[in-house]
Amino acid sequence: MNIRFAHDQTHGHIHESAPCRLCGSTVNTSFVDLGMSPLCESFLASDQLDRMEPYYPLRVMVCGKCFLVQLKEYVSPHDIFHEYAYFSSYSTSWVSHAKRYVEMITQRLKLGPQSLAVELASNDGYLLQHFLPLGVPVLGIEPAANVAEVAIAKGIDTRVAFFGTALANTLVAEGKRADLIAGNNVLAQVPDLNDFVAGMKTLLAQEGVITLEFPHVLRLMEENQFDTIYHEHFSYFSLLTIAHMAERHGLKIIDVEELPTHGGSLRVYLAHKASVREPTGAVGALLAREEQAGFNRLEGYAGFQEQVRQTKHKLLAFLTQVKAEGKRICGYGAPGKGNTLLNYCGIGPDFLDFTVDRNPYKHGRFTPGMHIPIYPVEAIDAARPDYILILPWNLKAEIVNQMRHVAEWGGKFIIPVPEVSVLDPKDFIS
């Protein structure tokens, strides 16, 4: 990789410039710098607390040509996803989101016993399982063996592999063509975007459809969602950037939906350029909105760093005040985004006594960097804290509903993003 040093006007820092992951242009404009951070899913066992922990820069750049918002690849996906701590099925709302999608897409594309639905990064089968009762043949592709095992046990045909052109060619040689390729929250986690998209194009049947879901950079900026930035996410997308990507690979955008998941995501529908499928009006409407927001010029990305600093200052001021009043705070959840928030803001056990999570894999471990202990959810009832900081704030409705009994001892919830706010569960009990 040829690296040049460029002067970054935004902060007066000297930064290395690198080629854009999508179009290859030189990228030297900073979007946001969140300092140094450990990998967000690298939860520590107690015997690891005394060892050195690797930290990497969490500095996000934006390309001036295709406007891909991106992190450099500091760690290979193999290191990140070889054994992965994230099991999709622990979020009830996420599994029901997947089920609704499967029922909708089966009808929309008229999928049946002759079709093939392929999911890239199929995790523990949380999505593909819903095709089985509908009689639609499926194939999951999942690089993390520990997670894939769970899917295989459910009877879901799963290949343990990273997806790209090599695997796509193998599958085509076996006589497979996908009528549907689904990729939920995987596009952001692919360092070699062009190989991945070329692979999808190869595997896609002539009139097949690709659907991709990913956090929308427009919502990320509008709502200060800086904590959705972490090393496992290499890229952040607008529809404008997806249009560049599709064009580059002989694909076209035929539809787009705005979803509430992960704080605001897009679901983009792609087809072969030669497909008879025509774009809906939603595509042009969203592209126009993004252009109006300035996403087709570098100046449109300039104000984010200051917004993020303000969010950090307000959250820390609030937590400091609560602690000064002698109140107890604990966390709810140990998601990847939570670790970006905790590390960037410097929130450790001096603020949070502990955090809890529904995933037993994380119990007895500690959060990366800040070393906050992670307990089962019942620990909240035993400790009866005054405040609970919800780290996966995108699931706040689900969590407040599950935990509304904390009102019995006067417990309240803190939501950190878009800016610090307090929810009293009493207001939710009808």
MIRO-531798 format. One record per residue (C-alpha): residue in one letter; x, y, z. Coordinates in steps of 0.02 Angstrom, whole numbers, padded with zeros to 5 digits, always signed. Layout:
N
AXYZ ...
//
This chain:
430
M+00000+00000+00000 N+00076+00166-00046 I+00054+00284+00099 R+00078+00471+00084 F+00068+00596+00224 A-00061+00730+00201 H-00103+00882+00304 D-00279+00864+00369 Q-00355+01039+00372 T-00492+00992+00496 H-00383+00971+00650 G-00211+01028+00598 H-00149+00849+00625 I-00034+00760+00504 H-00125+00602+00448 E-00076+00462+00332 S-00181+00461+00175 A-00235+00294+00105 P-00328+00235-00050 C-00519+00229-00038 R-00586+00054-00004 L-00716+00072-00143 C-00649+00184-00282 G-00461+00189-00247 S-00447+00380-00238 T-00330+00455-00107 V-00426+00488+00054 N-00360+00621+00172 T-00513+00708+00247 S-00557+00669+00427 F-00740+00636+00471 V-00718+00604+00658 D-00575+00553+00772 L-00628+00452+00925 G-00452+00427+00990 M-00377+00256+01029 S-00490+00108+01064 P-00479-00081+01089 L-00580-00199+00978 C-00759-00182+01034 E-00805-00367+01044 S-00643-00422+01132 F-00717-00455+01304 L-00587-00502+01435 A-00581-00646+01558 S-00521-00599+01733 D-00349-00675+01703 Q-00323-00556+01556 L-00349-00395+01655 D-00165-00383+01702 R-00102-00399+01524 M-00069-00269+01393 E-00220-00236+01283 P-00204-00185+01099 Y-00278-00014+01056 Y-00301+00051+00879 P-00343+00225+00812 L-00531+00249+00790 R-00513+00383+00658 V-00641+00391+00519 M-00604+00469+00350 V-00717+00517+00203 C-00676+00496+00018 G-00696+00653-00088 K-00747+00555-00243 C-00872+00417-00193 F-00903+00489-00017 L-00875+00322+00070 V-00851+00355+00256 Q-00717+00230+00310 L-00593+00167+00438 K-00425+00095+00389 E-00410-00093+00411 Y-00304-00110+00568 V-00356-00288+00604 S-00401-00426+00482 P-00580-00490+00482 H-00508-00662+00519 D-00444-00598+00687 I-00611-00514+00725 F-00733-00647+00668 H-00640-00811+00696 E-00733-00831+00861 Y-00866-00699+00882 A-00960-00647+01038 Y-01115-00582+00949 F-01264-00700+00934 S-01409-00615+00845 S-01543-00721+00930 Y-01518-00637+01101 S-01616-00486+01039 T-01801-00526+01032 S-01842-00373+00926 W-01703-00415+00801 V-01769-00593+00775 S-01946-00529+00746 H-01877-00398+00625 A-01795-00542+00529 K-01957-00644+00528 R-02058-00498+00457 Y-01926-00473+00323 V-01929-00657+00272 E-02119-00659+00256 M-02118-00496+00156 I-01977-00543+00036 T-02044-00720+00005 Q-02207-00642-00054 R-02127-00498-00148 L-02007-00608-00247 K-02129-00756-00253 L-01996-00872-00180 G-02039-01058-00172 P-01966-01234-00169 Q-01871-01200-00333 S-01788-01041-00263 L-01628-01017-00164 A-01611-00887-00027 V-01432-00854+00027 E-01384-00751+00179 L-01209-00680+00196 A-01150-00674+00377 S-01297-00783+00427 N-01243-00785+00611 D-01340-00913+00714 G-01480-00937+00587 Y-01589-00801+00667 L-01654-00753+00492 L-01642-00907+00379 Q-01739-01014+00505 H-01897-00918+00455 F-01885-00979+00273 L-01893-01163+00325 P-02081-01169+00367 L-02113-01075+00202 G-02027-01214+00104 V-01891-01101+00031 P-01718-01184+00016 V-01581-01085+00104 L-01393-01071+00118 G-01304-00976+00256 I-01125-00913+00241 E-01045-00871+00409 P-00859-00851+00448 A-00871-00877+00638 A-00872-01065+00668 N-00939-01051+00847 V-01090-00954+00786 A-01119-01060+00629 E-01129-01218+00736 V-01289-01152+00816 A-01369-01127+00644 I-01316-01300+00584 A-01396-01376+00740 K-01559-01292+00685 G-01550-01384+00519 I-01491-01233+00418 D-01367-01274+00279 T-01218-01162+00325 R-01043-01142+00251 V-00910-01083+00372 A-00816-00960+00260 F-00789-00779+00214 F-00889-00728+00061 G-00808-00657-00095 T-00779-00697-00279 A-00686-00860-00242 L-00830-00935-00142 A-00959-00865-00266 N-00870-00953-00410 T-00866-01117-00311 L-01053-01106-00276 V-01093-01068-00459 A-00985-01218-00511 E-01094-01324-00395 G-01246-01264-00492 K-01307-01137-00365 R-01383-00969-00411 A-01468-00858-00283 D-01641-00787-00312 L-01614-00686-00154 I-01452-00633-00072 A-01478-00552+00098 G-01342-00459+00191 N-01396-00381+00356 N-01265-00274+00442 V-01124-00360+00349 L-01077-00233+00214 A-00999-00119+00345 Q-00892-00263+00408 V-00810-00306+00241 P-00636-00233+00211 D-00627-00289+00028 L-00791-00213-00032 N-00758-00239-00217 D-00722-00425-00199 F-00879-00446-00093 V-00994-00353-00213 A-00918-00440-00365 G-00954-00606-00276 M-01137-00558-00251 K-01152-00511-00435 T-01079-00681-00485 L-01196-00782-00373 L-01355-00684-00414 A-01480-00766-00533 Q-01528-00665-00688 E-01684-00589-00609 G-01626-00613-00429 V-01624-00476-00297 I-01495-00425-00167 T-01553-00339-00008 L-01427-00255+00105 E-01462-00175+00274 F-01338-00057+00355 P-01340+00096+00470 H-01376+00253+00368 V-01238+00384+00380 L-01372+00521+00368 R-01452+00461+00530 L-01282+00432+00609 M-01243+00617+00584 E-01414+00688+00622 E-01427+00594+00786 N-01246+00594+00848 Q-01232+00406+00835 F-01042+00406+00849 D-01046+00245+00951 T-01099+00145+00798 I-00918+00175+00742 Y-00798+00036+00791 H-00656-00062+00712 E-00769-00206+00661 H-00860-00082+00550 F-00743-00033+00409 S-00868+00074+00311 Y-01021+00185+00334 F-01141+00211+00190 S-01257+00338+00113 L-01369+00289-00033 L-01259+00402-00143 T-01109+00290-00103 I-01211+00132-00135 A-01257+00204-00306 H-01069+00223-00344 M-01041+00044-00284 A-01185-00029-00388 E-01130+00064-00545 R-00952-00001-00524 H-01014-00182-00521 G-01148-00184-00656 L-01291-00176-00530 K-01432-00051-00504 I-01532+00007-00353 I-01714-00041-00378 D-01786+00009-00208 V-01740+00076-00037 E-01829+00075+00131 E-01786+00173+00287 L-01792+00062+00441 P-01788+00103+00628 T-01661-00036+00666 H-01489+00007+00738 G-01540+00188+00762 G-01591+00208+00579 S-01541+00092+00437 L-01569+00077+00252 R-01628-00080+00165 V-01568-00066-00014 Y-01630-00180-00153 L-01508-00214-00296 A-01528-00308-00461 H-01421-00340-00615 K-01411-00186-00727 A-01494-00288-00867 S-01637-00345-00752 V-01816-00302-00803 R-01843-00234-00626 E-01863-00044-00625 P-01817+00075-00482 T-01958+00138-00371 G-01985+00323-00334 A-01908+00300-00161 V-01734+00285-00238 G-01732+00456-00323 A-01817+00538-00174 L-01685+00481-00049 L-01539+00522-00166 A-01611+00699-00182 R-01627+00714+00008 E-01447+00660+00033 E-01385+00785-00095 Q-01484+00920-00006 A-01398+00868+00158 G-01230+00897+00069 F-01178+00714+00058 N-01112+00740-00118 R-00978+00864-00059 L-00846+00856+00077 E-00913+01009+00169 G-01071+00909+00209 Y-00968+00798+00326 A-00873+00936+00417 G-00973+00971+00576 F-00981+00797+00650 Q-00824+00803+00760 E-00889+00952+00860 Q-01062+00872+00882 V-00980+00716+00953 R-00873+00816+01076 Q-01028+00906+01140 T-01118+00740+01167 K-00970+00674+01267 H-00959+00831+01376 K-01145+00829+01418 L-01147+00644+01461 L-00994+00658+01574 A-01064+00814+01660 F-01225+00721+01697 L-01140+00562+01763 T-01020+00666+01870 Q-01166+00759+01948 V-01260+00596+01985 K-01106+00521+02068 A-01079+00681+02169 E-01255+00655+02239 G-01199+00483+02300 K-01308+00387+02178 R-01268+00215+02105 I-01260+00186+01917 C-01246+00023+01822 G-01256-00018+01637 Y-01377-00121+01536 G-01300-00218+01391 A-01123-00246+01331 P-01141-00213+01144 G-01000-00162+01027 K-01067+00016+01017 G-01065+00026+01207 N-00878-00002+01208 T-00848+00142+01088 L-00952+00255+01200 L-00865+00197+01362 N-00689+00211+01291 Y-00711+00377+01201 C-00793+00455+01353 G-00678+00370+01479 I-00822+00292+01577 G-00754+00151+01685 P-00799+00067+01851 D-00780+00238+01935 F-00948+00280+01853 L-01029+00111+01819 D-01024-00022+01956 F-01056-00156+01826 T-01157-00189+01669 V-01272-00336+01628 D-01307-00433+01469 R-01428-00569+01413 N-01289-00662+01322 P-01211-00791+01442 Y-01051-00791+01338 K-01011-00620+01413 H-01050-00659+01596 G-00899-00651+01711 R-00801-00557+01578 F-00752-00374+01572 T-00780-00240+01440 P-00628-00203+01331 G-00526-00052+01383 M-00632+00007+01529 H-00641-00163+01617 I-00820-00147+01681 P-00879-00317+01746 I-01024-00399+01651 Y-01156-00494+01750 P-01321-00580+01712 V-01474-00465+01704 E-01532-00520+01879 A-01385-00424+01955 I-01486-00264+01932 D-01623-00328+02047 A-01495-00374+02180 A-01403-00206+02171 R-01557-00093+02147 P-01457+00050+02067 D-01529+00226+02055 Y-01487+00239+01870 I-01463+00115+01728 L-01363+00175+01577 I-01435+00089+01423 L-01286+00053+01309 P-01384-00026+01163 W-01494+00130+01158 N-01567+00072+00990 L-01661-00061+01092 K-01716+00059+01229 A-01904+00023+01207 E-01874-00165+01222 I-01759-00143+01373 V-01867-00017+01469 N-02014-00133+01441 Q-01918-00287+01505 M-01849-00191+01655 R-01995-00078+01700 H-02003-00157+01875 V-01852-00050+01925 A-01984+00085+01956 E-02022-00009+02119 W-01863+00060+02198 G-01862+00223+02101 G-01736+00167+01970 K-01723+00270+01810 F-01642+00244+01640 I-01507+00352+01559 I-01506+00359+01368 P-01337+00428+01305 V-01376+00464+01121 P-01423+00577+01028 E-01397+00672+01190 V-01408+00623+01371 S-01587+00601+01432 V-01673+00513+01578 L-01822+00396+01561 D-01931+00360+01711 P-02012+00187+01691 K-02163+00254+01787 D-02206+00354+01631 F-02216+00190+01532 I-02325+00093+01653 S-02504+00119+01602 
//
